[in-house]
Amino acid sequence: MRKLKIVKGGERRSALVYGMRLFRPEQVLAVNDASVKLNDGRPGRITMHLIEGTRAQIRRQLLESVDAFFELTAQE
């Protein structure tokens, strides 16, 4: 059994809040921001995004968006 090694100054841990559901395009009237409550009691907001297309197009765009998200947050 391998023991975990704790490294000081290692990469900061994160929690990704995520949800997904497919709708027919004509069903979607609006997309609103989602809200979270932080452990210090403050509210937080999550911008929701809408991608339309075939399943393959949606998947491709979603994967590109996830890659872009992590590139943008790499400096944080």
Residue frames relative to the residue before (quaternion, step in Angstrom):
aa qw qx qy qz dx dy dz
M 1.0000 0.0000 0.0000 0.0000 0.00 0.00 0.00
R 0.3355 -0.7388 0.5536 0.1873 3.58 -0.90 0.99
K 0.3112 -0.7235 0.5837 0.1975 3.53 -1.04 0.78
L 0.4743 -0.6523 0.5083 0.3019 3.53 -1.10 0.68
K 0.2410 -0.7593 0.5903 0.1298 3.53 -1.00 0.84
I 0.2641 -0.7563 0.5796 0.1496 3.56 -0.75 1.06
V 0.1215 -0.7952 0.5936 0.0243 3.54 -0.77 1.10
K 0.3621 -0.7232 0.5454 0.2201 3.56 -0.70 1.11
G 0.8033 0.2469 -0.2003 0.5036 3.54 -0.98 0.83
G 0.3650 0.7331 -0.4914 0.2963 3.58 1.25 0.35
E 0.7234 -0.4307 0.3133 0.4394 3.53 -1.32 0.10
R 0.5056 -0.6555 0.4776 0.2943 3.57 -1.01 0.89
R 0.4014 -0.7080 0.5296 0.2390 3.56 -0.95 0.89
S 0.1403 -0.7862 0.5998 0.0500 3.57 -1.19 0.64
A 0.2416 -0.7158 0.6262 0.1926 3.54 -1.35 0.23
L 0.2033 -0.7798 0.5839 0.0982 3.58 -0.70 1.08
V 0.1796 -0.7620 0.6155 0.0908 3.59 -0.73 1.08
Y 0.0917 0.8289 -0.5294 0.1557 3.54 -0.55 1.16
G 0.0530 0.7787 -0.6247 0.0250 3.57 -1.12 0.65
M 0.0421 -0.8085 0.5869 -0.0044 3.55 -1.12 0.58
R 0.1408 0.7617 -0.6256 0.0933 3.55 -1.11 0.75
L 0.3124 -0.7404 0.5644 0.1889 3.58 -1.02 0.79
F 0.0576 -0.7591 0.6483 0.0145 3.55 -1.07 0.89
R 0.5084 -0.5476 0.5253 0.4071 3.57 -1.25 0.16
P 0.5991 -0.6134 0.3631 0.3647 3.63 -0.88 0.87
E 0.6809 0.5025 -0.3089 0.4341 3.61 0.93 -0.79
Q 0.5910 0.5806 -0.3660 0.4238 3.61 1.23 -0.25
V 0.6749 0.5172 -0.2976 0.4342 3.61 1.08 -0.65
L 0.1781 -0.7915 0.5810 0.0652 3.53 -0.66 1.18
A 0.7886 -0.0994 0.1125 0.5963 3.59 0.97 -0.90
V 0.2102 -0.7353 0.6275 0.1463 3.54 -1.30 0.42
N 0.1403 -0.8060 0.5734 0.0429 3.57 -0.66 1.13
D 0.5999 -0.5371 0.4418 0.3955 3.55 -1.28 0.34
A 0.3602 -0.6915 0.5787 0.2392 3.54 -1.19 0.59
S 0.2568 -0.7692 0.5616 0.1643 3.58 -1.17 0.43
V 0.1278 -0.7535 0.6399 0.0802 3.52 -1.25 0.60
K 0.2911 -0.7168 0.5980 0.2093 3.55 -1.21 0.47
L 0.3208 -0.7688 0.5293 0.1609 3.56 -0.67 1.15
N 0.6430 -0.5735 0.3432 0.3739 3.57 -1.15 0.54
D 0.6509 0.4765 -0.3308 0.4898 3.62 1.22 -0.23
G 0.6300 -0.5749 0.3134 0.4176 3.58 1.31 0.24
R 0.5654 0.5999 -0.3966 0.4039 3.58 1.21 -0.28
P 0.4319 -0.6717 0.5225 0.2988 3.59 -1.15 0.53
G 0.1383 -0.7553 0.6314 0.1084 3.55 -1.26 0.45
R 0.2665 -0.7641 0.5662 0.1566 3.56 -1.17 0.54
I 0.1543 -0.7565 0.6303 0.0817 3.52 -1.18 0.69
T 0.3450 -0.7353 0.5456 0.2066 3.56 -0.71 1.06
M 0.2463 -0.7607 0.5862 0.1302 3.56 -0.85 1.01
H 0.2113 -0.7853 0.5740 0.0958 3.57 -1.10 0.70
L 0.2397 -0.7510 0.5997 0.1373 3.55 -1.21 0.56
I 0.0291 -0.7693 0.6381 -0.0131 3.57 -0.88 1.02
E 0.0983 -0.7981 0.5932 0.0381 3.60 -0.76 1.02
G 0.4404 0.6721 -0.5256 0.2794 3.56 -1.17 0.61
T 0.6886 -0.3926 0.3484 0.5002 3.54 -1.23 -0.38
R 0.6877 -0.4545 0.3404 0.4524 3.58 -1.25 0.21
A 0.6569 0.5115 -0.3131 0.4569 3.59 0.95 -0.86
Q 0.6578 0.5009 -0.3100 0.4694 3.60 0.96 -0.85
I 0.6468 0.5142 -0.3142 0.4675 3.58 0.96 -0.88
R 0.6581 0.5156 -0.3106 0.4523 3.58 0.89 -0.93
R 0.6552 0.5141 -0.3089 0.4592 3.57 0.90 -0.94
Q 0.6910 0.4724 -0.2833 0.4681 3.59 0.85 -0.97
L 0.6270 0.5361 -0.3376 0.4533 3.58 1.02 -0.77
L 0.6713 0.4893 -0.3030 0.4670 3.60 0.88 -0.90
E 0.6315 0.5115 -0.3282 0.4815 3.59 1.05 -0.73
S 0.6557 0.5136 -0.3089 0.4592 3.59 0.99 -0.82
V 0.6361 0.5155 -0.3269 0.4721 3.58 1.00 -0.79
D 0.6410 0.5121 -0.3212 0.4729 3.60 0.95 -0.84
A 0.6649 0.5008 -0.3013 0.4651 3.59 0.92 -0.91
F 0.6132 0.5545 -0.3429 0.4460 3.59 1.00 -0.80
F 0.7161 0.4413 -0.2672 0.4702 3.58 0.81 -0.96
E 0.5923 0.5358 -0.3719 0.4731 3.61 1.14 -0.47
L 0.6745 0.4974 -0.2943 0.4594 3.59 0.94 -0.89
T 0.7392 0.4067 -0.2343 0.4830 3.58 0.97 -0.80
A 0.4223 0.7214 -0.4602 0.2991 3.63 1.24 0.00
Q 0.6734 0.5050 -0.3015 0.4479 3.59 1.07 -0.64
E 0.5823 0.6095 -0.3762 0.3845 3.61 1.17 -0.37
